[in-house]
Amino acid sequence: MHRTTPRAVRGVAAFAAGALLLSLTACGSDEPAGPATAASGGGSIDVVTRWTAGNSAAAAQKRVFDAFTAETGIKINVIEGLEAIDDQVETAVAAGKSPDLVIVNLFDKTVGWLDAGVTVPVDQYVKDWGLADRMKPEALDEWRVGGVAGGEIQGLPFSGFGWPLWYNTELLTKAGVAEVPKTTDELVAAAKKLRAAGVGPVAVGGNDWSGQKLFYQIAQSFTDAATIQKVMKEGGYCATPSVVNGIKLFTDLRDAKVFVDNAAGLSADDMYASYYSGKAAIMSAGSWAYTESKASGTGIETRTTLGGFPVPDGAAYSKPTAYQGFTGVGFMITKRGAEPDKIDKVRQLVTKFYDQPTVGDFVKDASILPPVTGDFASSATDPLLKASLGLDAEVDHAVLPDVWIGAASDPITQVLTGAYGEATPQEICAGLDTATKG
């Protein structure tokens, strides 16, 4: 799942990291788990993964791990990544108990892991491991330092994603909303009708990453991509009129009660629960949730139409906006994993994930957008994924903030919790400037 770590869970990081250290100490030996091939010589790999139990990708991941160990005799010591996975791994590295491979999003502190010496660049591995000709250039570019061509590649992207708006058209129709809103004026009008019908409008976790992403989607409504990228990276929110106008648009929508009540106190889990149960008619959620929505057993996937976030008059975009990218889960190799006794084992495991059947398995199970070329249409069995793949003609893609705001993500989320409350546009932009430069 594509997410950013909320401040609330940071307090448990030390305890969590201690558990990780105990786990690595207990299971980090190089004893073979089964019959080893001559090529691998057995041994083990320590892996911290974001794909934990309950995640839609967990089952596909386990199939890869099991097949890999059966084929090579290399044991995989799996440590589940916590919500504060960045702190979890950093603490382990500092204690001399580094994992070899981290399966994680490019977000928050992980954006700075290469500079911090936690991980190594993978440019040469992309070439040497036969991935250069298969990887989509746009996927690799998003994992380059600074998100720019020519920057070192920080990790190997795997879980591409679409991130549209979800509209419960059954609830919209019952409330008298004939069509999915395309403009912010239409959205405000729809919100009034939904509230009159006893239904929440836009569900969002104003207290975590989900609210952060939706805020940025709205705040950049009047700003071109290059400008918003610069502001996200360097600050200057208050000094950029188009961004201030976008922030004012956000507060206008907030004050028009477009978001559900008490959004500032809600989390992404609250957002999903509210939308899946029919208590709210709209949410912004990524393709990782397609299979999870079906698994909820509510039938919500049959009542959902995917689209973009409505745009205002004078917007920089001609169509409603959505996110799309490849900064979802990928493979980051630590310095320990790059050492001579480990790197070939890491190579064998990582490249197995990029086999055509394996990628297809993840498309089917977790609705990922593949980072490699190939025909995966037959694997896209989820109806929402199929609908998502056809959205390009209906939406414009906004700039996802993760790579640009980097380690400022946590303090920015704190500022934006206030934005979902009662903060003024000036207070919001000033807080974002402070968080970015702090």
Order of alpha helices (4+ residues) and beta strands (2+ residues): alpha-beta-alpha-beta-alpha-beta-alpha-alpha-alpha-beta-beta-beta-alpha-alpha-beta-alpha-alpha-alpha-alpha-beta-alpha-beta-beta-beta-alpha-alpha-alpha-beta-alpha-alpha-alpha
